[in-house]
Amino acid sequence: MKRWVATIDLETLEVESDPSFKFKCVENCGKCCEELEIPLRDEDIAKIEELGYNAWEFVDYEKLFYRGDKFLGYALKKRPFDDACIFLDPETKRCKIYNHRPLACRLYPFVFVK
């Protein structure tokens, strides 16, 4: 049975979650950055561009996210040599833009459903 465990205010990005749901990343393995396709909102793209990146460096314009027939956005690029997010440091397994990461990454392990 599926149930809602969290809601997010898209203006403040404040997350309200069910206190009985617990999650802690303990391995720093980077699997979430390797296995997930990350949708980008326009706000995510703008925030990363403010760091000095050009959208062509990190937006995968070939991967499209749809809900029904409504276009939602593009995906974050993956590296060709290991299929991990381009912002995942291959040595430390840490995000290079952690404080500016996309909303989908901030919400993990929750899945963003509008």
C-alpha positions as CSV (number, residue, x, y, z in Angstrom):
1,M,0.0,0.0,0.0
2,K,1.4,3.4,-1.0
3,R,0.9,6.4,1.3
4,W,2.0,10.0,1.4
5,V,4.8,10.5,3.9
6,A,5.8,14.1,3.1
7,T,4.6,17.3,1.5
8,I,6.8,20.2,0.4
9,D,6.0,23.9,0.1
10,L,7.4,24.7,-3.4
11,E,8.0,28.4,-2.4
12,T,9.8,27.9,0.8
13,L,11.0,24.3,0.1
14,E,10.0,23.4,3.6
15,V,9.3,19.6,3.9
16,E,6.7,18.3,6.3
17,S,7.0,14.6,6.8
18,D,5.4,11.8,8.8
19,P,7.6,11.5,12.0
20,S,7.3,7.7,11.9
21,F,9.3,7.7,8.6
22,K,13.0,7.6,9.3
23,F,15.9,7.7,6.8
24,K,19.6,8.3,7.1
25,C,22.2,7.9,4.4
26,V,24.9,5.8,6.1
27,E,27.1,4.5,3.3
28,N,28.0,7.6,1.2
29,C,28.0,5.1,-1.6
30,G,26.6,7.4,-4.3
31,K,24.1,4.8,-5.6
32,C,21.3,7.3,-5.6
33,C,23.5,9.5,-7.9
34,E,24.2,6.6,-10.2
35,E,20.8,4.8,-10.3
36,L,18.3,7.6,-10.4
37,E,17.2,9.9,-13.2
38,I,16.9,13.4,-11.7
39,P,14.3,15.7,-13.1
40,L,15.3,19.4,-13.3
41,R,12.9,22.3,-12.6
42,D,13.6,25.7,-14.2
43,E,14.6,26.9,-10.6
44,D,17.1,24.1,-10.3
45,I,18.7,25.0,-13.6
46,A,18.9,28.7,-12.6
47,K,20.4,27.9,-9.2
48,I,23.2,25.7,-10.8
49,E,23.9,28.3,-13.5
50,E,24.5,30.8,-10.7
51,L,27.5,28.7,-9.7
52,G,29.0,29.4,-13.1
53,Y,27.9,26.3,-15.0
54,N,26.3,26.6,-18.4
55,A,23.0,24.6,-18.8
56,W,24.5,22.7,-21.7
57,E,27.1,21.2,-19.3
58,F,24.5,19.6,-17.0
59,V,21.1,19.4,-18.6
60,D,20.3,16.3,-20.6
61,Y,18.1,17.7,-23.3
62,E,17.4,14.2,-24.7
63,K,15.8,12.8,-21.5
64,L,12.4,14.3,-21.0
65,F,10.0,13.9,-18.1
66,Y,6.3,13.8,-18.8
67,R,3.2,13.3,-16.7
68,G,0.6,12.1,-19.2
69,D,1.0,14.4,-22.1
70,K,2.3,17.3,-20.1
71,F,6.0,18.1,-20.4
72,L,7.6,18.5,-17.0
73,G,11.2,19.1,-17.7
74,Y,14.6,17.7,-18.6
75,A,17.0,15.4,-16.7
76,L,20.3,16.0,-15.1
77,K,23.2,14.7,-17.2
78,K,25.0,11.5,-16.5
79,R,28.7,10.8,-17.1
80,P,29.3,8.5,-20.1
81,F,32.0,6.4,-18.3
82,D,30.0,5.3,-15.2
83,D,26.5,6.6,-15.8
84,A,26.6,8.7,-12.5
85,C,25.5,12.3,-12.1
86,I,28.1,14.7,-13.5
87,F,28.2,16.4,-10.1
88,L,29.2,13.3,-8.2
89,D,32.8,13.3,-7.3
90,P,34.0,9.8,-8.3
91,E,36.6,9.6,-5.6
92,T,34.8,10.9,-2.5
93,K,31.3,9.9,-3.7
94,R,30.1,13.3,-2.6
95,C,28.0,15.9,-4.5
96,K,30.1,18.8,-5.9
97,I,27.1,21.2,-5.7
98,Y,25.4,19.8,-2.5
99,N,24.1,23.1,-1.2
100,H,22.7,23.9,-4.7
101,R,21.5,20.4,-5.7
102,P,18.2,20.0,-7.5
103,L,14.9,19.6,-5.6
104,A,14.6,15.9,-6.5
105,C,18.0,15.3,-4.8
106,R,17.0,17.3,-1.7
107,L,13.8,15.2,-1.3
108,Y,15.5,11.8,-1.7
109,P,14.4,9.2,-0.6
110,F,11.1,10.8,-1.3
111,V,9.8,10.9,-4.8
112,F,8.5,14.2,-6.1
113,V,4.9,13.9,-7.2
114,K,3.2,17.2,-8.0
